[in-house]
Amino acid sequence: MKYLICFIFIFGIFINISNSINCFVCDSKEDEHCPETWTRKDILPIECGGPDGVQDARFCIKTIAVFGGAVATKRFCSSRDMDNQCIEVKYPQDEKMYYSCTYTCSHDGCNGTSHLNISAIFVLFLILIQFFCV
């Protein structure tokens, strides 16, 4: 019985993974409620798939960069892993060095903050595997 429950649980996890990811989608140049630090509790991530969405979206992306002389943040869905990276940007008209950063993550709503969080479902999965399958 214990192994049957373990099999059903693992099968259920893989079924859930095939669903479209939900990400925060906004651009601080157009939306004042899209700052670098996400503190909003009243805005939920949106489903990335669908007829108007990103085909095969599996990642949530957050970028922070200088656009037109101001720091801007953009959050969106992607079918590509854009990795976690920061690059130095030097503009000819400015002596300062700027950084442009990209953060990629792969669980629902993970592009709300700068740091990546361990998915609660993944932690629950590890606990249940330990409890039922060992």
PEKA-V830415 format. One record per helix or strand of 3 or more residues. SS is the DSSP state (@ for helix, = for strand). FROM is the first residue (numbers start at 1). TO is the last residue. Records with the same first field share a line. If there is no record, write none. Layout:
BEGIN
SS->FROM-TO ; FROM-TO
END
This chain:
BEGIN
@->2-17 ; 110-112 ; 120-133
=->59-67 ; 70-78 ; 85-90 ; 97-105
END
